[in-house]
Structure formats: structure tokens, C-alpha cells
Amino acid sequence: MSAIFDQHLDKNPANFVALSPVSFVERSAEVFGDLTAVIHGERRYTWAQVRERSARLAAALAGAGIQRGSTVSVMLSNTPEMVEAHYAVPALNAVLNTLNTRLDAHLLAWQMNHCEATVLITDLEFCVTVAKALQILKDEFQRELLVIDVCDSEYTGAGQRVGAHEYEAWLAGHEPVDHLQGPLDEWDAIAVSYTSGTTGDPKGVVTHHRGAYLNAVSNAVTWNMPNFPRYLWTLPMFHCNGWCFPWTVAMLGGTHVCLRQVDAAHIFKALAEHQVDHYCAAPIVHNLLIAAPETVRREISHTVKGMVAGAAPPASMIEGMAKLGFDITHVYGLTEVYGPASVSVKRSSWQHETLSEQTRLNGRQGVRYPMQEGMTVKHPKTLQEVASDGETMGEIMFRGNVVMKGYLKNPKATLEAFEGGWFHTGDLAVLEADRYVKIKDRSKDIIISGGENISSLEVEDALYRHREVVACAVVAKQDDKWGETPVAYVELKPGSTTTAQELIAHCKSLLASYKTPKDVRFEAIPKTSTGKIQKFQLRERVNQAPSAKA
């Protein structure tokens, strides 16, 4: 039924513009054009220069036929060119596909074919793998791409060009577009990012301009980020589009401090020299900082805020960063929700708690982001919300504007993920009395021993509390008597002589006996480039590798 407020009050260009994070770039170039936008080695670009470079890239891509619905793949480190791709590709209403730089040639080829990429922008460092992927694309999929080579000023290794154009020359050959426009419809796709594909082919997560815009704003609100932050790129920008932070930094007129090599020495150096005040990283990167020798540590006299996600952080990591003086915020999310979509909001009352209790409170996955409409824990079959008693387990679910469009070319998986009007994460958790969510495990990572459920995360948290443990992962091993028993894979500090028996005794002092691993294996733990431990590989090898038993 029409109301008086529907009459002669239509949308028009003066009162309605589709939401897109591209608009943040135009604003910062307009009002903060003289401020530094990018630092990379000896290179410095202002916001006016970044906007112009991005506009030149947009013009070059448009000249190559890129338009609404086209896919541009990028195989890049955290460099200025990666920042520019996040601004230029969406400005054409095209779709950005950021490739994981650690993937093999076959998987790269499969992904670029699946999303029907027509252009690839690639760093010289990855030329060997990219050349193989391009050959596979041609031979198996009959697809050829326009390839642009990035010869980064900070890359000192060997490499040969594989493309038709060199990036800087390609940009120089085009006049910048007049405006980084963005889409007419904010529901249009902005990016396609691929899941790990641990149980078959990866799924292409399609996200939209509206969600990217809202999550970029949520990042700033959640973190109380001020104008002009100095943000260090320890998180790979290919991972969930850098959790939307390429656009958050643009919104605030901040500075991207690019970091090609992520290790403790380079991080401490960048923090000190560039007065970095914000960064994001998986728990393993934070553990690198905690374990860093004095020889690489630099005196940090200013406040540094770190955001941790990518895996449930062990309590020892949160406590260790607090002792270093870093202010850590714990967020949680998945590729399907643009990266972080919930946060363990710190309440002022927590300051009066012991460090141990603060660590426990901060270690929870928390509550939904400001611009996410819903987050709760539900029974995966009945879809009834669990009791907020901190004990009843269910599945974390999201709903709202910061949820993907769906999975590319996979309607079955999309329908399953959205069953009942909620996005199903697959993460098992409890809802505590204050409605903060606490993950117990991934559904596939729960260990059932003698009919009892064992959270692998709980066992890992106990292991991390041993001062010699740098990384660990706990998986289930088949057992004739108990059905399954927990097996611990552990990486120790260099030079450590800690034994399996010592670690088992340590766990027994913190856990119920049935939860304590009887099998400890000192082996390198497989990880993704973002620091996530790949438990599926450990599950495959658990019944084959030799063990060190108590």
C-alpha cells in the first residue's frame, strides 16, 4: 500500500549512491591528497598519487576490455600494486580475484579458469609457478590471459617476465580515468576468494560492494581507529581482501606500510621506524613476536594495536602480547563474511580482573560486528538457539549485509550454507551468559574418545602454556579401545630439549586425564600462508608417522 512518504520522493543522483568502498579512495585523494598513503622500501606515494596510479590502472584494464562482471586475478605480495588493484578493479565494476601466493600451479590454474579470469597481474617472484599455471590453463582449459608483470623495487631475487606488459610502463601508457566510479548496484560482485578446498575443489566465495563497504567501516568502529592510522601489512592482502583493511585505511586517510617479508625482525623494524600503530595477523605471527630474540627486538615507545584472527588464539598468546605492551583485539570470521565479522569487545570492567581472567575474556570470539545483523549459536539441525549457559554446544551462525552473495557456480553448496536463513559456519561453540560466543572447535576437529567429546583447541591451549612450545596442533588418531585418542604435533623453540614426557606431564597438570595426549610428535606443522594450521594434512598422516609416547 502506497504511503504519503512514497509520493514524489524517489531516489535520484542527489540522494542515493550505491555503497562501494571505492568512494573512500576518491575522498582521501580529495581531502588528504598531500598525506602519505603508501610506504614501501624507498617508495612513497601520497593519496593523490595513489588515486592517480589506481585511475591509470583502471584505464589500462578498461582498454584491455575489463568491464562489469570481468574477473582480474592478481598474484602479488603486499606491495603498492596490490593496494592499487583493490581500488582500480572494483572501480570498473569488475571482480578482483586475489590468489594465494603459496598455491601450486594446478590449483592456481583451476581457480583462474573457474572464475573465468581474463587478466592476471603477477609479481616477478612467482614467475616459475605462474608460467606453469598459464601453460596448464592453455593446455587443459583452452584459456589464455593477458599477463602483466610487476617488477617490485623491493624484490631482490631472480625472475623472468612471463607477461605481455611491465606494470609501470603499462600504467604510463594510459591517461587516468576521470573518476573511480564503482557500481550502479551495490549488490554487484566486488571479489571472488577461494576457500582452502580441504575436502574437494575449493569454493569461490563471491562478495559484494555493499558488504565490503560496511565491513570496512565496521573495522574502524570496532577498533576505534582514528584518522590517519599507520597500518602495517603483516596480513596477506590476498586473504579475504586483507579483511577489508585496504578500504578501511583509505576511508581514514591512513598510511599503508607495505611488508614484503613477514618475520619478527622486519615487523619490529617497521613498527619502530614508521611509527606503525595498527596491524593484523594470525596467532602464529603474534607468537613470532613473543618468541623473538632480543637481537631483533626494537624499542617501541608508542601504543601498538594488534588484531588477531584466522584461528582461535591460545591464551598464552594473548597473555604474551599483553606482557609486550601491545593492545590486542580478538576478532573472528571466515572468508564468507569478509574476514572478521565478530569481536571480543573489551568492557571497561574487565580492567579490574586478573591478567588470567582478562586473557580468558579476550580469548572469546565475542559478539557481532556493528554492521552485521545477527550472530548466535544454534543447533545445526533444529536451528534453535542454544541456552546461554556456556556449556550447551551448537554451531555459530551469521546473517546480515556482511555475508557473501554465495559460492560461484555452486548452487547446492550455497543453499546448504544458507539453510534456514542463516549462514552456517561449521564452527562449534557455546553462548555464555553475557552472549559472548566461545568456540569449542570445528565440527570435524572434535575428538570423541570413549564417548566423551574432547576439544582439540582446549588441549592445544594447554600445550601453548608450556614456555618451549612455538606451535602445536591436536588431531584424532583411531584407537581400537577408545575409538579416538588425541595426538599432539608440536614445534619447539630452537635448541629446546623438552621431551614428549615433559609435555604430557604438563598437560596432565591442566587437563582431565582423558583429554591429555598420549602421543606427542615433534614435526614441522603444515600451515597456510596466513598462518592457519592445516589439520587436514595432519589427519592424513596421523596413523602413519612414528610417535613418541609416554
Stockholm file with secondary structure:
# STOCKHOLM 1.0

chainA/1-550         MSAIFDQHLDKNPANFVALSPVSFVERSAEVFGDLTAVIHGERRYTWAQVRERSARLAAALAGAGIQRGSTVSVMLSNTPEMVEAHYAVPALNAVLNTLNTRLDAHLLAWQMNHCEATVLITDLEFCVTVAKALQILKDEFQRELLVIDVCDSEYTGAGQRVGAHEYEAWLAGHEPVDHLQGPLDEWDAIAVSYTSGTTGDPKGVVTHHRGAYLNAVSNAVTWNMPNFPRYLWTLPMFHCNGWCFPWTVAMLGGTHVCLRQVDAAHIFKALAEHQVDHYCAAPIVHNLLIAAPETVRREISHTVKGMVAGAAPPASMIEGMAKLGFDITHVYGLTEVYGPASVSVKRSSWQHETLSEQTRLNGRQGVRYPMQEGMTVKHPKTLQEVASDGETMGEIMFRGNVVMKGYLKNPKATLEAFEGGWFHTGDLAVLEADRYVKIKDRSKDIIISGGENISSLEVEDALYRHREVVACAVVAKQDDKWGETPVAYVELKPGSTTTAQELIAHCKSLLASYKTPKDVRFEAIPKTSTGKIQKFQLRERVNQAPSAKA
#=GR chainA/1-550 SS CCCGGGTTCCCCTTTCCCCCTHHHHHHHHHHSTTSEEEEETTEEEEHHHHHHHHHHHHHHHHHTTCCTTCEEEEECCSSHHHHHHHHHHHHTTCEEEECCTTCCHHHHHHHHHHTTEEEEEEEGGGHHHHHHHHHHHHHHHCCCCEEEEECCTTCCSCCCCCSSEEHHHHHHTSCCCSCCCCCSSTTSEEEEEECCCTTSSCCEEEEEHHHHHHHHHHHHHHHTCCSSCEEECCSCTTSHHHHTHHHHHHHTTCEEECCSSCSHHHHHHHHHHTTCCEEEECHHHHHHHHHCCTTTCCCCCSCCEEEECSSCCCHHHHHHHHHHTCEEEEEEEEGGGTEEEEECCCCGGGGGSCHHHHHHHHTSCBEECTTCCEEEEECTTTCCBCCSSSCCEEEEEEESSSSCSEETTCHHHHHHHTGGGSEEEEEEEEECTTSCEEEEEEGGGCEEETTEEECHHHHHHHHHTSTTEEEEEEEEEEETTTEEEEEEEEEECTTCCCCHHHHHHHHHTTSCGGGSCSEEEECCCCBCTTSCBCHHHHHHHTTTSCCEEC
#=GC SS_cons         CCCGGGTTCCCCTTTCCCCCTHHHHHHHHHHSTTSEEEEETTEEEEHHHHHHHHHHHHHHHHHTTCCTTCEEEEECCSSHHHHHHHHHHHHTTCEEEECCTTCCHHHHHHHHHHTTEEEEEEEGGGHHHHHHHHHHHHHHHCCCCEEEEECCTTCCSCCCCCSSEEHHHHHHTSCCCSCCCCCSSTTSEEEEEECCCTTSSCCEEEEEHHHHHHHHHHHHHHHTCCSSCEEECCSCTTSHHHHTHHHHHHHTTCEEECCSSCSHHHHHHHHHHTTCCEEEECHHHHHHHHHCCTTTCCCCCSCCEEEECSSCCCHHHHHHHHHHTCEEEEEEEEGGGTEEEEECCCCGGGGGSCHHHHHHHHTSCBEECTTCCEEEEECTTTCCBCCSSSCCEEEEEEESSSSCSEETTCHHHHHHHTGGGSEEEEEEEEECTTSCEEEEEEGGGCEEETTEEECHHHHHHHHHTSTTEEEEEEEEEEETTTEEEEEEEEEECTTCCCCHHHHHHHHHTTSCGGGSCSEEEECCCCBCTTSCBCHHHHHHHTTTSCCEEC
//
